[in-house]
């Protein structure tokens, strides 16, 4: 997987507006999390985006697992999911939303390929989030003790990403730092300068 994981903003218009600049910058993967979309509009959006990106479909979307399987896309599970049960019936790239070291270990043992771990800092897209940030040292300790790919999520700026990479953290998930910026292409280039697109491998 590419070490920068853009996460869609929950707005179809904003997502499509910003997708091409991200592609120009070098992003080649995208986690599609659009909970307001259902059925054919969601499938149509995914079909359009798949012309440019290797996609991971968030299972929070209705029928997300079926859409991921039918399109050969990856699948991302929310924290309440039974990872082992999904792994038994889904053989594609599988991710999981973790919020603690125990969550990460659970996901690894249940067969997930990667996790997002959050919040590392106060999220840019959710400044009202009252959860205490986990902090960079915590995600460093987690990544050191597991083989699964850990994507730090929540308030990860390019500068913070550079620090996390020196700590051995695999990658970062970004929503606000890309989709809420006036120049998403320039923002993506800053992240990719830390972990170049040449490191891309969309196989597990």
GUVODREN-239178 format. One record per residue (C-alpha): x negated, z negated, y negated. Coordinates in steps of 0.2 Angstrom, whole numbers, padded with zeros to 4 digits, always signed. Example, Ala and Ser with C-alpha at 12.3 -4.5 7.8 and 13.67 -1.06 7.14 Angstrom:
BEGIN
-0062-0039+0022
-0068-0036+0005
This chain:
BEGIN
+0000+0000+0000
-0005+0003-0018
-0010-0013-0026
+0002-0011-0041
+0020-0013-0035
+0032-0008-0049
+0049-0016-0047
+0064-0007-0054
+0073-0016-0069
+0091-0016-0064
+0096-0002-0075
+0098+0015-0068
+0095+0023-0085
+0080+0013-0089
+0073+0016-0072
+0074+0035-0073
+0068+0035-0091
+0052+0026-0086
+0049+0033-0069
+0040+0049-0075
+0028+0040-0086
+0023+0028-0072
+0020+0043-0061
+0009+0051-0074
-0001+0035-0075
-0004+0036-0056
+0009+0025-0048
+0015+0032-0031
+0026+0018-0025
+0041+0009-0031
+0052-0005-0026
+0070+0000-0030
+0081-0015-0034
+0097-0009-0043
+0110-0022-0037
+0124-0014-0048
+0123+0003-0039
+0133+0006-0023
+0136+0020-0011
+0133+0038-0016
+0126+0034-0034
+0113+0023-0026
+0108+0036-0013
+0107+0050-0026
+0096+0039-0037
+0084+0036-0022
+0084+0054-0017
+0079+0059-0034
+0065+0045-0035
+0059+0050-0018
+0053+0067-0025
+0039+0057-0034
+0037+0040-0026
+0036+0032-0009
+0050+0020-0010
+0055+0003-0004
+0073-0001-0005
+0078-0019-0009
+0091-0026+0004
+0101-0034-0010
+0108-0017-0013
+0123-0014-0002
+0118-0005+0014
+0100-0006+0008
+0094-0007+0026
+0104+0008+0032
+0098+0018+0017
+0080+0014+0020
+0081+0018+0038
+0090+0035+0035
+0077+0040+0022
+0062+0034+0030
+0059+0022+0016
+0052+0004+0016
+0064-0011+0015
+0062-0027+0005
+0071-0043+0010
+0077-0057+0000
+0072-0075+0003
+0088-0079+0013
+0085-0065+0026
+0081-0067+0044
+0065-0057+0044
+0062-0058+0063
+0080-0051+0066
+0077-0037+0054
+0060-0033+0061
+0068-0030+0079
+0079-0016+0072
+0068-0009+0058
+0051-0002+0061
+0047+0004+0044
+0037-0005+0030
+0045-0022+0028
+0043-0034+0014
+0050-0051+0009
+0053-0062-0006
+0043-0078-0004
+0043-0093-0016
+0031-0104-0007
+0016-0105+0005
+0028-0109+0019
+0038-0093+0015
+0023-0082+0016
+0018-0090+0033
+0036-0088+0039
+0036-0069+0034
+0019-0066+0042
+0025-0074+0058
+0041-0065+0058
+0033-0048+0057
+0034-0043+0038
+0020-0032+0032
+0019-0039+0014
+0027-0052+0003
+0030-0054-0016
+0026-0072-0021
+0034-0079-0036
+0034-0085-0050
+0015-0086-0052
+0018-0087-0071
+0034-0087-0082
+0042-0070-0078
+0041-0057-0093
+0059-0051-0088
+0066-0069-0086
+0059-0080-0100
+0073-0092-0096
+0067-0095-0078
+0066-0114-0076
+0056-0113-0060
+0039-0121-0062
+0026-0107-0060
+0015-0108-0044
-0001-0104-0053
-0015-0092-0049
-0025-0105-0038
-0010-0107-0027
-0008-0089-0023
-0027-0088-0020
-0026-0101-0007
-0011-0093+0001
-0019-0076+0002
-0035-0084+0009
-0026-0091+0024
-0015-0076+0029
-0018-0058+0034
-0002-0052+0026
-0003-0043+0009
+0002-0054-0005
+0009-0047-0021
+0008-0060-0035
+0025-0058-0045
+0030-0066-0062
+0022-0064-0078
+0006-0055-0071
-0002-0046-0086
-0017-0034-0083
-0029-0048-0088
-0021-0060-0076
-0021-0047-0062
-0039-0045-0064
-0042-0063-0062
-0030-0063-0047
-0040-0049-0039
-0057-0059-0041
-0048-0072-0031
-0044-0060-0017
-0025-0058-0020
-0020-0041-0013
-0009-0035-0027
+0004-0038-0040
+0023-0034-0042
+0028-0030-0060
+0045-0027-0068
+0044-0032-0087
+0026-0028-0089
+0030-0010-0085
+0049-0006-0088
+0051-0017-0104
+0036-0010-0113
+0037+0003-0126
+0024+0014-0118
+0025+0011-0099
+0012+0025-0095
-0001+0015-0105
+0004-0001-0097
+0003+0006-0080
-0014+0013-0083
-0020-0005-0088
-0014-0012-0071
-0021+0003-0062
-0038+0001-0070
-0039-0016-0061
-0034-0008-0044
-0036+0011-0045
-0023+0022-0037
-0037+0029-0026
-0035+0013-0016
-0017+0019-0011
-0012+0019+0007
+0006+0020+0011
+0004+0016+0029
+0005-0001+0035
